[in-house]
C-alpha cells in the first residue's frame, strides 16, 4: 500500500501532511480529552485561506 502522508510526533500530538493526486492538506492528530476508549483520537485539518 502506498504512503499518502507523513506525520511527526510533537509533545503527544502528531502534525504532518496528507498528499494524493487530488488532495494536499496539513493535518494534526491530537489526543481526544473526552474519549470513551483509549484508542480514540481527534484529527483536524488546517484550511488554507
Secondary structure as the mmCIF struct_conf table of DSSP 4:
data_model
#
loop_
_struct_conf.conf_type_id
_struct_conf.id
_struct_conf.beg_label_comp_id
_struct_conf.beg_label_asym_id
_struct_conf.beg_label_seq_id
_struct_conf.end_label_comp_id
_struct_conf.end_label_asym_id
_struct_conf.end_label_seq_id
STRN STRN1 UNK A 5 UNK A 10
TURN_TY1_P TURN_TY1_P1 UNK A 11 UNK A 12
STRN STRN2 UNK A 13 UNK A 19
BEND BEND1 UNK A 21 UNK A 22
STRN STRN3 UNK A 24 UNK A 31
TURN_TY1_P TURN_TY1_P2 UNK A 33 UNK A 34
BEND BEND2 UNK A 36 UNK A 37
TURN_TY1_P TURN_TY1_P3 UNK A 38 UNK A 39
STRN STRN4 UNK A 41 UNK A 46
HELX_LH_PP_P HELX_LH_PP_P1 UNK A 47 UNK A 48
#
